[in-house]
């Protein structure tokens, strides 16, 4: 009887050890997956940020929809100013004077957005720009407008991706991840183009 009890205790303690190991290993794997997914989403949000900055340079405001942004990327042009010549030391800080004297020249030309942004994988970036990675096709929320700060109207935009979409398919219950949160780029209340992960 004593031997049976000892065997039962050994098996029970081995099983408990396995459960503890499995629980720790699962948590480590989840943390790794959460970190990797965040990095992929941040990369996509940074691409959106670059597209929005260039959209504003051309149009004077941020895109309110991904349709506007995609149309801009595929069909619009950027103004490129090429500097020809060097301002001499005697005219440092007086570039306008050097321009008027013909010492330097500024050549302005247009270049297609597709030739300037996301050169290595332009079409892939454009086609997936509005999709939250790992979400199964859910789109980012996007908005744009203006806010008044210090009696000055400032153009703003905001792009959001809920954690429920970013971490879709992961077992996040009781793992310390607040699934009501979102990754947010920009702000509709502050003149910021940074993400809430910075």
N, CA and C atoms as a LAMMPS dump frame, in Angstrom:
ITEM: TIMESTEP
0
ITEM: NUMBER OF ATOMS
594
ITEM: BOX BOUNDS ff ff ff
-5.0000000000000000e+02 5.0000000000000000e+02
-5.0000000000000000e+02 5.0000000000000000e+02
-5.0000000000000000e+02 5.0000000000000000e+02
ITEM: ATOMS id mol type element x y z
1 1 1 N 0.828 -1.203 0
2 1 2 C 0 0 0
3 1 3 C 0.87 1.265 0
4 2 1 N 1.929 1.221 0.798
5 2 2 C 2.843 2.358 0.895
6 2 3 C 3.498 2.622 -0.463
7 3 1 N 3.884 1.551 -1.153
8 3 2 C 4.513 1.67 -2.462
9 3 3 C 3.549 2.285 -3.484
10 4 1 N 2.286 1.892 -3.417
11 4 2 C 1.268 2.434 -4.319
12 4 3 C 1.104 3.935 -4.083
13 5 1 N 1.049 4.33 -2.821
14 5 2 C 0.904 5.758 -2.479
15 5 3 C 2.105 6.545 -2.998
16 6 1 N 3.313 5.979 -2.826
17 6 2 C 4.526 6.656 -3.31
18 6 3 C 4.493 6.812 -4.838
19 7 1 N 4.057 5.758 -5.541
20 7 2 C 3.973 5.825 -6.99
21 7 3 C 2.957 6.872 -7.435
22 8 1 N 1.808 6.904 -6.744
23 8 2 C 0.778 7.894 -7.055
24 8 3 C 1.322 9.302 -6.838
25 9 1 N 2.055 9.515 -5.746
26 9 2 C 2.641 10.836 -5.443
27 9 3 C 3.693 11.232 -6.482
28 10 1 N 4.504 10.251 -6.911
29 10 2 C 5.53 10.539 -7.921
30 10 3 C 4.873 10.954 -9.238
31 11 1 N 3.853 10.169 -9.643
32 11 2 C 3.151 10.485 -10.888
33 11 3 C 2.464 11.848 -10.782
34 12 1 N 1.824 12.104 -9.619
35 12 2 C 1.122 13.376 -9.413
36 12 3 C 2.104 14.547 -9.446
37 13 1 N 3.27 14.387 -8.789
38 13 2 C 4.236 15.496 -8.775
39 13 3 C 4.848 15.701 -10.161
40 14 1 N 5.054 14.603 -10.922
41 14 2 C 5.565 14.743 -12.288
42 14 3 C 4.538 15.472 -13.156
43 15 1 N 3.269 15.119 -12.977
44 15 2 C 2.202 15.767 -13.739
45 15 3 C 2.102 17.248 -13.377
46 16 1 N 2.195 17.565 -12.101
47 16 2 C 2.153 18.97 -11.656
48 16 3 C 3.354 19.744 -12.216
49 17 1 N 4.526 19.089 -12.211
50 17 2 C 5.728 19.718 -12.779
51 17 3 C 5.541 20.021 -14.251
52 18 1 N 4.921 19.075 -14.985
53 18 2 C 4.652 19.287 -16.404
54 18 3 C 3.688 20.456 -16.606
55 19 1 N 2.629 20.508 -15.794
56 19 2 C 1.647 21.596 -15.906
57 19 3 C 2.291 22.956 -15.658
58 20 1 N 3.157 23.019 -14.655
59 20 2 C 3.844 24.285 -14.336
60 20 3 C 4.762 24.679 -15.497
61 21 1 N 5.531 23.689 -16.002
62 21 2 C 6.423 23.963 -17.133
63 21 3 C 5.63 24.426 -18.346
64 22 1 N 4.536 23.709 -18.637
65 22 2 C 3.707 24.041 -19.792
66 22 3 C 3.118 25.438 -19.662
67 23 1 N 2.702 25.79 -18.446
68 23 2 C 2.131 27.116 -18.206
69 23 3 C 3.171 28.208 -18.425
70 24 1 N 4.383 27.997 -17.915
71 24 2 C 5.465 28.975 -18.074
72 24 3 C 5.861 29.082 -19.552
73 25 1 N 5.999 27.914 -20.22
74 25 2 C 6.382 27.903 -21.628
75 25 3 C 5.314 28.597 -22.483
76 26 1 N 4.045 28.343 -22.177
77 26 2 C 2.96 28.986 -22.927
78 26 3 C 3 30.494 -22.763
79 27 1 N 3.286 30.965 -21.545
80 27 2 C 3.354 32.407 -21.287
81 27 3 C 4.519 33.022 -22.05
82 28 1 N 5.655 32.341 -22.068
83 28 2 C 6.826 32.837 -22.794
84 28 3 C 6.515 32.917 -24.289
85 29 1 N 5.87 31.885 -24.835
86 29 2 C 5.517 31.871 -26.257
87 29 3 C 4.516 32.985 -26.584
88 30 1 N 3.542 33.21 -25.68
89 30 2 C 2.559 34.278 -25.894
90 30 3 C 3.243 35.642 -25.903
91 31 1 N 4.126 35.883 -24.927
92 31 2 C 4.832 37.166 -24.865
93 31 3 C 5.653 37.394 -26.13
94 32 1 N 6.288 36.329 -26.62
95 32 2 C 7.081 36.433 -27.844
96 32 3 C 6.184 36.771 -29.04
97 33 1 N 5.047 36.08 -29.144
98 33 2 C 4.116 36.317 -30.252
99 33 3 C 3.52 37.719 -30.197
100 34 1 N 3.173 38.185 -28.98
101 34 2 C 2.62 39.538 -28.805
102 34 3 C 3.635 40.575 -29.27
103 35 1 N 4.892 40.397 -28.87
104 35 2 C 5.949 41.34 -29.253
105 35 3 C 6.147 41.349 -30.77
106 36 1 N 6.178 40.164 -31.384
107 36 2 C 6.382 40.074 -32.836
108 36 3 C 5.216 40.712 -33.592
109 37 1 N 3.998 40.467 -33.14
110 37 2 C 2.832 41.045 -33.814
111 37 3 C 2.835 42.563 -33.702
112 38 1 N 3.196 43.073 -32.53
113 38 2 C 3.252 44.531 -32.366
114 38 3 C 4.253 45.145 -33.338
115 39 1 N 5.406 44.507 -33.505
116 39 2 C 6.428 45.031 -34.412
117 39 3 C 5.928 45.079 -35.856
118 40 1 N 5.199 44.049 -36.278
119 40 2 C 4.659 44.023 -37.639
120 40 3 C 3.62 45.127 -37.822
121 41 1 N 2.75 45.318 -36.815
122 41 2 C 1.723 46.369 -36.89
123 41 3 C 2.377 47.749 -36.884
124 42 1 N 3.416 47.927 -36.067
125 42 2 C 4.129 49.213 -36.029
126 42 3 C 4.732 49.513 -37.4
127 43 1 N 5.303 48.502 -38.042
128 43 2 C 5.877 48.714 -39.385
129 43 3 C 4.796 49.197 -40.361
130 44 1 N 3.609 48.588 -40.308
131 44 2 C 2.518 48.998 -41.193
132 44 3 C 2.076 50.42 -40.854
133 45 1 N 1.977 50.739 -39.562
134 45 2 C 1.566 52.091 -39.158
135 45 3 C 2.607 53.131 -39.583
136 46 1 N 3.874 52.771 -39.546
137 46 2 C 4.932 53.691 -40
138 46 3 C 4.819 53.94 -41.506
139 47 1 N 4.408 52.928 -42.262
140 47 2 C 4.184 53.116 -43.702
141 47 3 C 3.012 54.069 -43.932
142 48 1 N 1.951 53.9 -43.139
143 48 2 C 0.8 54.807 -43.243
144 48 3 C 1.23 56.229 -42.896
145 49 1 N 2.05 56.37 -41.865
146 49 2 C 2.54 57.691 -41.443
147 49 3 C 3.326 58.357 -42.578
148 50 1 N 4.217 57.598 -43.216
149 50 2 C 5.009 58.151 -44.318
150 50 3 C 4.108 58.587 -45.466
151 51 1 N 3.099 57.761 -45.762
152 51 2 C 2.159 58.109 -46.833
153 51 3 C 1.372 59.367 -46.466
154 52 1 N 0.926 59.475 -45.212
155 52 2 C 0.152 60.644 -44.779
156 52 3 C 0.996 61.921 -44.814
157 53 1 N 2.236 61.846 -44.39
158 53 2 C 3.12 63.021 -44.395
159 53 3 C 3.289 63.538 -45.825
160 54 1 N 3.507 62.62 -46.763
161 54 2 C 3.68 63.031 -48.158
162 54 3 C 2.366 63.508 -48.772
163 55 1 N 1.258 62.909 -48.379
164 55 2 C -0.06 63.356 -48.833
165 55 3 C -0.27 64.807 -48.414
166 56 1 N 0.066 65.123 -47.165
167 56 2 C -0.119 66.486 -46.644
168 56 3 C 0.793 67.486 -47.366
169 57 1 N 2.017 67.071 -47.709
170 57 2 C 2.928 67.962 -48.442
171 57 3 C 2.321 68.4 -49.767
172 58 1 N 1.603 67.48 -50.416
173 58 2 C 1.031 67.768 -51.727
174 58 3 C -0.343 68.413 -51.615
175 59 1 N -1.186 67.879 -50.732
176 59 2 C -2.587 68.315 -50.673
177 59 3 C -2.898 69.333 -49.575
178 60 1 N -1.973 69.531 -48.642
179 60 2 C -2.195 70.52 -47.582
180 60 3 C -3.032 70.021 -46.424
181 61 1 N -3.408 68.75 -46.444
182 61 2 C -4.17 68.133 -45.363
183 61 3 C -3.884 66.637 -45.387
184 62 1 N -4.348 65.946 -44.335
185 62 2 C -4.157 64.492 -44.292
186 62 3 C -5.347 63.787 -44.941
187 63 1 N -5.106 62.6 -45.461
188 63 2 C -6.172 61.801 -46.073
189 63 3 C -7.145 61.325 -45
190 64 1 N -8.437 61.404 -45.314
191 64 2 C -9.479 60.969 -44.369
192 64 3 C -9.867 59.517 -44.587
193 65 1 N -9.403 58.929 -45.685
194 65 2 C -9.745 57.534 -45.972
195 65 3 C -8.564 56.856 -46.661
196 66 1 N -8.572 55.541 -46.608
197 66 2 C -7.517 54.8 -47.29
198 66 3 C -7.692 54.859 -48.805
199 67 1 N -8.914 55.082 -49.267
200 67 2 C -9.139 55.241 -50.698
201 67 3 C -8.398 56.477 -51.208
202 68 1 N -8.498 57.596 -50.45
203 68 2 C -7.775 58.82 -50.828
204 68 3 C -6.267 58.569 -50.805
205 69 1 N -5.805 57.9 -49.761
206 69 2 C -4.373 57.651 -49.604
207 69 3 C -3.858 56.737 -50.717
208 70 1 N -4.603 55.692 -51.02
209 70 2 C -4.201 54.757 -52.066
210 70 3 C -4.192 55.445 -53.439
211 71 1 N -5.196 56.252 -53.714
212 71 2 C -5.259 56.998 -54.97
213 71 3 C -4.053 57.934 -55.102
214 72 1 N -3.71 58.599 -54.009
215 72 2 C -2.536 59.483 -54
216 72 3 C -1.267 58.698 -54.313
217 73 1 N -1.078 57.568 -53.631
218 73 2 C 0.134 56.774 -53.815
219 73 3 C 0.256 56.254 -55.241
220 74 1 N -0.847 55.849 -55.821
221 74 2 C -0.796 55.237 -57.146
222 74 3 C -0.782 56.246 -58.298
223 75 1 N -1.355 57.446 -58.08
224 75 2 C -1.57 58.358 -59.212
225 75 3 C -0.968 59.755 -59.098
226 76 1 N -0.456 60.124 -57.936
227 76 2 C -0.012 61.507 -57.756
228 76 3 C 1.503 61.636 -57.887
229 77 1 N 1.959 62.879 -57.786
230 77 2 C 3.39 63.187 -57.896
231 77 3 C 3.853 64.012 -56.713
232 78 1 N 5.139 63.925 -56.428
233 78 2 C 5.774 64.741 -55.393
234 78 3 C 6.63 65.803 -56.066
235 79 1 N 6.711 66.961 -55.443
236 79 2 C 7.571 68.036 -55.949
237 79 3 C 8.964 67.83 -55.36
238 80 1 N 9.949 67.778 -56.233
239 80 2 C 11.335 67.582 -55.8
240 80 3 C 12.13 68.822 -56.2
241 81 1 N 12.843 69.398 -55.225
242 81 2 C 13.677 70.574 -55.492
243 81 3 C 15.134 70.137 -55.446
244 82 1 N 15.808 70.313 -56.574
245 82 2 C 17.218 69.93 -56.668
246 82 3 C 18.065 71.186 -56.568
247 83 1 N 19.059 71.139 -55.695
248 83 2 C 19.968 72.278 -55.523
249 83 3 C 21.169 72.108 -56.452
250 84 1 N 21.446 73.152 -57.225
251 84 2 C 22.601 73.137 -58.12
252 84 3 C 23.493 74.297 -57.72
253 85 1 N 24.727 73.985 -57.393
254 85 2 C 25.677 75.009 -56.961
255 85 3 C 25.808 75.038 -55.443
256 86 1 N 26.769 75.842 -54.973
257 86 2 C 27.056 75.944 -53.54
258 86 3 C 27.084 77.421 -53.144
259 87 1 N 26.443 77.724 -52.014
260 87 2 C 26.464 79.097 -51.502
261 87 3 C 27.875 79.376 -50.97
262 88 1 N 28.552 80.411 -51.475
263 88 2 C 29.909 80.713 -50.972
264 88 3 C 29.862 81.19 -49.521
265 89 1 N 30.999 81.039 -48.862
266 89 2 C 31.093 81.447 -47.449
267 89 3 C 30.699 82.909 -47.247
268 90 1 N 31.012 83.748 -48.202
269 90 2 C 30.707 85.176 -48.06
270 90 3 C 29.204 85.448 -48.067
271 91 1 N 28.397 84.484 -48.543
272 91 2 C 26.943 84.668 -48.594
273 91 3 C 26.191 83.664 -47.705
274 92 1 N 26.895 83.034 -46.755
275 92 2 C 26.228 82.074 -45.878
276 92 3 C 25.056 82.738 -45.161
277 93 1 N 23.918 82.066 -45.163
278 93 2 C 22.72 82.625 -44.537
279 93 3 C 21.966 83.56 -45.459
280 94 1 N 22.496 83.773 -46.657
281 94 2 C 21.853 84.67 -47.622
282 94 3 C 21.592 83.917 -48.926
283 95 1 N 20.912 82.79 -48.811
284 95 2 C 20.651 81.941 -49.969
285 95 3 C 19.842 82.68 -51.039
286 96 1 N 18.896 83.511 -50.625
287 96 2 C 18.07 84.261 -51.587
288 96 3 C 18.949 85.169 -52.447
289 97 1 N 19.945 85.78 -51.819
290 97 2 C 20.847 86.668 -52.557
291 97 3 C 21.686 85.864 -53.555
292 98 1 N 22.158 84.681 -53.114
293 98 2 C 22.946 83.818 -54
294 98 3 C 22.092 83.349 -55.177
295 99 1 N 20.794 83.059 -54.927
296 99 2 C 19.87 82.69 -55.997
297 99 3 C 19.703 83.835 -56.993
298 100 1 N 19.521 85.064 -56.449
299 100 2 C 19.322 86.248 -57.301
300 100 3 C 20.562 86.531 -58.138
301 101 1 N 21.737 86.254 -57.607
302 101 2 C 22.985 86.499 -58.324
303 101 3 C 23.298 85.38 -59.329
304 102 1 N 22.539 84.281 -59.264
305 102 2 C 22.764 83.167 -60.192
306 102 3 C 23.889 82.243 -59.778
307 103 1 N 24.392 82.401 -58.547
308 103 2 C 25.472 81.527 -58.064
309 103 3 C 24.938 80.115 -57.831
310 104 1 N 23.715 80.043 -57.337
311 104 2 C 23.065 78.75 -57.138
312 104 3 C 21.732 78.751 -57.889
313 105 1 N 21.267 77.566 -58.176
314 105 2 C 20.009 77.399 -58.901
315 105 3 C 19.19 76.325 -58.187
316 106 1 N 17.9 76.506 -58.154
317 106 2 C 16.991 75.501 -57.603
318 106 3 C 16.113 75.007 -58.738
319 107 1 N 16.235 73.728 -59.048
320 107 2 C 15.463 73.127 -60.128
321 107 3 C 14.311 72.335 -59.519
322 108 1 N 13.09 72.732 -59.832
323 108 2 C 11.905 72.06 -59.299
324 108 3 C 11.331 71.142 -60.357
325 109 1 N 11.078 69.888 -59.956
326 109 2 C 10.475 68.931 -60.881
327 109 3 C 9.504 68.047 -60.112
328 110 1 N 8.728 67.282 -60.862
329 110 2 C 7.774 66.367 -60.236
330 110 3 C 8.208 64.938 -60.504
331 111 1 N 7.978 64.084 -59.503
332 111 2 C 8.289 62.665 -59.63
333 111 3 C 7.093 61.874 -59.109
334 112 1 N 6.737 60.806 -59.79
335 112 2 C 5.6 59.982 -59.369
336 112 3 C 5.849 59.443 -57.96
337 113 1 N 4.817 59.475 -57.132
338 113 2 C 4.933 58.979 -55.75
339 113 3 C 5.464 57.556 -55.756
340 114 1 N 4.985 56.724 -56.665
341 114 2 C 5.394 55.319 -56.707
342 114 3 C 6.896 55.157 -56.975
343 115 1 N 7.531 56.186 -57.551
344 115 2 C 8.975 56.113 -57.804
345 115 3 C 9.791 56.588 -56.603
346 116 1 N 9.113 57.183 -55.626
347 116 2 C 9.821 57.749 -54.48
348 116 3 C 9.565 56.98 -53.183
349 117 1 N 8.324 56.525 -52.964
350 117 2 C 7.97 55.844 -51.709
351 117 3 C 7.874 54.33 -51.9
352 118 1 N 8.299 53.598 -50.885
353 118 2 C 8.162 52.135 -50.834
354 118 3 C 8.672 51.473 -52.115
355 119 1 N 9.825 51.898 -52.58
356 119 2 C 10.345 51.473 -53.884
357 119 3 C 10.469 49.956 -54.034
358 120 1 N 10.949 49.275 -52.994
359 120 2 C 11.221 47.838 -53.107
360 120 3 C 9.949 47.017 -53.286
361 121 1 N 8.859 47.414 -52.621
362 121 2 C 7.629 46.611 -52.662
363 121 3 C 6.394 47.508 -52.693
364 122 1 N 6.403 48.47 -53.589
365 122 2 C 5.359 49.492 -53.651
366 122 3 C 3.953 48.899 -53.701
367 123 1 N 3.685 48.03 -54.673
368 123 2 C 2.317 47.526 -54.851
369 123 3 C 1.858 46.702 -53.665
370 124 1 N 2.768 45.927 -53.083
371 124 2 C 2.422 45.12 -51.902
372 124 3 C 2.035 46.025 -50.729
373 125 1 N 2.798 47.091 -50.514
374 125 2 C 2.493 48.034 -49.437
375 125 3 C 1.144 48.703 -49.688
376 126 1 N 0.928 49.183 -50.899
377 126 2 C -0.32 49.881 -51.234
378 126 3 C -1.524 48.961 -51.076
379 127 1 N -1.401 47.723 -51.55
380 127 2 C -2.527 46.783 -51.498
381 127 3 C -2.915 46.402 -50.072
382 128 1 N -1.94 46.389 -49.148
383 128 2 C -2.231 45.947 -47.773
384 128 3 C -2.23 47.092 -46.762
385 129 1 N -2.113 48.326 -47.234
386 129 2 C -1.954 49.479 -46.343
387 129 3 C -3.063 49.608 -45.308
388 130 1 N -4.297 49.298 -45.678
389 130 2 C -5.429 49.508 -44.769
390 130 3 C -5.779 48.294 -43.909
391 131 1 N -5.074 47.174 -44.078
392 131 2 C -5.403 45.936 -43.366
393 131 3 C -4.534 45.774 -42.122
394 132 1 N -5.185 45.514 -40.983
395 132 2 C -4.458 45.246 -39.736
396 132 3 C -3.842 43.854 -39.85
397 133 1 N -2.514 43.734 -39.75
398 133 2 C -1.892 42.414 -39.813
399 133 3 C -2.467 41.473 -38.741
400 134 1 N -2.596 40.198 -39.09
401 134 2 C -3.077 39.126 -38.202
402 134 3 C -4.578 39.188 -37.925
403 135 1 N -5.3 40.136 -38.513
404 135 2 C -6.71 40.325 -38.179
405 135 3 C -7.646 39.504 -39.07
406 136 1 N -7.106 38.944 -40.129
407 136 2 C -7.958 38.216 -41.055
408 136 3 C -8.682 39.136 -42.025
409 137 1 N -8.198 40.362 -42.191
410 137 2 C -8.786 41.272 -43.178
411 137 3 C -9.46 42.508 -42.608
412 138 1 N -9.471 42.665 -41.292
413 138 2 C -10.077 43.857 -40.686
414 138 3 C -9.236 45.085 -41.028
415 139 1 N -9.923 46.196 -41.31
416 139 2 C -9.22 47.425 -41.696
417 139 3 C -8.945 48.325 -40.492
418 140 1 N -7.846 49.075 -40.594
419 140 2 C -7.54 50.104 -39.603
420 140 3 C -8.656 51.14 -39.604
421 141 1 N -8.899 51.746 -38.444
422 141 2 C -9.755 52.921 -38.4
423 141 3 C -8.917 54.124 -38.809
424 142 1 N -9.476 55.029 -39.587
425 142 2 C -8.731 56.215 -40.02
426 142 3 C -9.648 57.431 -39.96
427 143 1 N -9.049 58.559 -39.561
428 143 2 C -9.792 59.814 -39.508
429 143 3 C -8.795 60.955 -39.701
430 144 1 N -9.274 62.09 -40.159
431 144 2 C -8.424 63.271 -40.325
432 144 3 C -9.286 64.513 -40.178
433 145 1 N -8.648 65.596 -39.812
434 145 2 C -9.36 66.861 -39.647
435 145 3 C -8.396 67.922 -39.171
436 146 1 N -8.885 68.802 -38.296
437 146 2 C -8.001 69.827 -37.729
438 146 3 C -8.438 70.154 -36.31
439 147 1 N -7.461 70.592 -35.533
440 147 2 C -7.723 71.035 -34.164
441 147 3 C -7.137 72.43 -34.01
442 148 1 N -7.626 73.147 -33.012
443 148 2 C -7.098 74.484 -32.753
444 148 3 C -6.196 74.423 -31.53
445 149 1 N -4.952 74.818 -31.706
446 149 2 C -3.978 74.846 -30.619
447 149 3 C -3.355 76.229 -30.579
448 150 1 N -3.536 76.93 -29.479
449 150 2 C -2.978 78.283 -29.353
450 150 3 C -3.476 79.202 -30.439
451 151 1 N -4.758 79.15 -30.743
452 151 2 C -5.417 79.971 -31.756
453 151 3 C -4.903 79.713 -33.174
454 152 1 N -4.264 78.564 -33.362
455 152 2 C -3.787 78.164 -34.688
456 152 3 C -4.447 76.843 -35.046
457 153 1 N -4.998 76.748 -36.249
458 153 2 C -5.612 75.501 -36.694
459 153 3 C -4.527 74.6 -37.281
460 154 1 N -4.494 73.369 -36.771
461 154 2 C -3.465 72.408 -37.159
462 154 3 C -4.137 71.166 -37.739
463 155 1 N -3.628 70.693 -38.862
464 155 2 C -4.147 69.468 -39.48
465 155 3 C -3.696 68.264 -38.663
466 156 1 N -4.619 67.316 -38.459
467 156 2 C -4.324 66.12 -37.677
468 156 3 C -4.92 64.885 -38.364
469 157 1 N -4.409 63.725 -37.973
470 157 2 C -5 62.46 -38.409
471 157 3 C -4.802 61.423 -37.313
472 158 1 N -5.574 60.35 -37.396
473 158 2 C -5.463 59.274 -36.419
474 158 3 C -5.777 57.952 -37.105
475 159 1 N -4.967 56.937 -36.818
476 159 2 C -5.177 55.584 -37.328
477 159 3 C -5.154 54.647 -36.125
478 160 1 N -6.163 53.77 -36.038
479 160 2 C -6.274 52.895 -34.869
480 160 3 C -6.356 51.425 -35.271
481 161 1 N -5.804 50.582 -34.383
482 161 2 C -5.879 49.125 -34.544
483 161 3 C -6.145 48.518 -33.169
484 162 1 N -7.342 47.988 -32.93
485 162 2 C -7.664 47.405 -31.622
486 162 3 C -6.845 46.148 -31.344
487 163 1 N -6.474 45.957 -30.082
488 163 2 C -5.764 44.741 -29.677
489 163 3 C -6.559 43.493 -30.027
490 164 1 N -7.896 43.575 -29.982
491 164 2 C -8.717 42.397 -30.299
492 164 3 C -8.452 41.902 -31.713
493 165 1 N -8.05 42.805 -32.613
494 165 2 C -7.727 42.419 -33.984
495 165 3 C -6.263 42.019 -34.128
496 166 1 N -5.369 42.765 -33.474
497 166 2 C -3.932 42.476 -33.564
498 166 3 C -3.62 41.109 -32.97
499 167 1 N -4.266 40.779 -31.847
500 167 2 C -3.972 39.531 -31.138
501 167 3 C -5.041 38.464 -31.377
502 168 1 N -5.748 38.586 -32.483
503 168 2 C -6.796 37.616 -32.825
504 168 3 C -6.189 36.215 -32.883
505 169 1 N -6.886 35.261 -32.232
506 169 2 C -6.43 33.868 -32.253
507 169 3 C -5.482 33.5 -31.128
508 170 1 N -5.012 34.481 -30.365
509 170 2 C -4.122 34.188 -29.232
510 170 3 C -4.941 34.028 -27.948
511 171 1 N -4.471 33.169 -27.057
512 171 2 C -5.138 32.979 -25.763
513 171 3 C -4.602 34.027 -24.797
514 172 1 N -5.312 35.148 -24.725
515 172 2 C -4.845 36.285 -23.919
516 172 3 C -5.563 36.4 -22.576
517 173 1 N -6.555 35.541 -22.328
518 173 2 C -7.287 35.604 -21.054
519 173 3 C -6.336 35.411 -19.885
520 174 1 N -6.478 36.254 -18.875
521 174 2 C -5.687 36.181 -17.635
522 174 3 C -4.178 36.26 -17.884
523 175 1 N -3.77 36.943 -18.947
524 175 2 C -2.338 37.07 -19.259
525 175 3 C -1.851 38.512 -19.115
526 176 1 N -2.674 39.385 -18.552
527 176 2 C -2.247 40.758 -18.29
528 176 3 C -2.279 41.66 -19.516
529 177 1 N -2.982 41.249 -20.566
530 177 2 C -3.1 42.083 -21.761
531 177 3 C -4.492 42.695 -21.766
532 178 1 N -4.541 44.013 -21.745
533 178 2 C -5.817 44.724 -21.727
534 178 3 C -6.358 44.791 -23.146
535 179 1 N -7.28 43.895 -23.467
536 179 2 C -7.789 43.776 -24.828
537 179 3 C -8.706 44.933 -25.224
538 180 1 N -8.979 45.859 -24.306
539 180 2 C -9.77 47.041 -24.671
540 180 3 C -8.882 48.14 -25.258
541 181 1 N -7.561 47.944 -25.226
542 181 2 C -6.62 48.939 -25.73
543 181 3 C -6.474 48.845 -27.249
544 182 1 N -5.849 49.856 -27.827
545 182 2 C -5.567 49.894 -29.266
546 182 3 C -4.177 50.471 -29.489
547 183 1 N -3.606 50.145 -30.622
548 183 2 C -2.402 50.844 -31.067
549 183 3 C -2.915 52.027 -31.886
550 184 1 N -2.393 53.223 -31.579
551 184 2 C -2.901 54.447 -32.203
552 184 3 C -1.748 55.252 -32.777
553 185 1 N -1.902 55.656 -34.026
554 185 2 C -0.942 56.543 -34.683
555 185 3 C -1.609 57.899 -34.844
556 186 1 N -0.932 58.959 -34.402
557 186 2 C -1.494 60.3 -34.504
558 186 3 C -2.54 60.543 -33.433
559 187 1 N -3.307 61.62 -33.604
560 187 2 C -4.333 61.991 -32.624
561 187 3 C -5.309 62.966 -33.261
562 188 1 N -6.565 62.844 -32.889
563 188 2 C -7.568 63.797 -33.363
564 188 3 C -7.733 64.961 -32.388
565 189 1 N -7.016 64.94 -31.265
566 189 2 C -7.122 66.017 -30.278
567 189 3 C -5.818 66.769 -30.069
568 190 1 N -4.702 66.203 -30.512
569 190 2 C -3.383 66.825 -30.348
570 190 3 C -2.648 66.847 -31.688
571 191 1 N -1.821 67.868 -31.926
572 191 2 C -1.039 67.898 -33.17
573 191 3 C 0.16 66.95 -33.094
574 192 1 N -0.104 65.647 -33.163
575 192 2 C 0.946 64.634 -33.044
576 192 3 C 0.812 63.621 -34.175
577 193 1 N 1.951 63.208 -34.721
578 193 2 C 1.94 62.152 -35.737
579 193 3 C 2.684 60.926 -35.225
580 194 1 N 2.87 60.86 -33.901
581 194 2 C 3.568 59.715 -33.296
582 194 3 C 2.564 58.651 -32.886
583 195 1 N 3.085 57.473 -32.605
584 195 2 C 2.254 56.371 -32.151
585 195 3 C 2.244 56.279 -30.638
586 196 1 N 1.219 55.637 -30.073
587 196 2 C 1.165 55.499 -28.62
588 196 3 C 2.116 54.431 -28.096
589 197 1 N 2.922 53.838 -28.961
590 197 2 C 3.944 52.872 -28.531
591 197 3 C 5.294 53.549 -28.362
592 198 1 N 5.433 54.828 -28.816
593 198 2 C 6.716 55.555 -28.71
594 198 3 C 7.014 55.907 -27.268
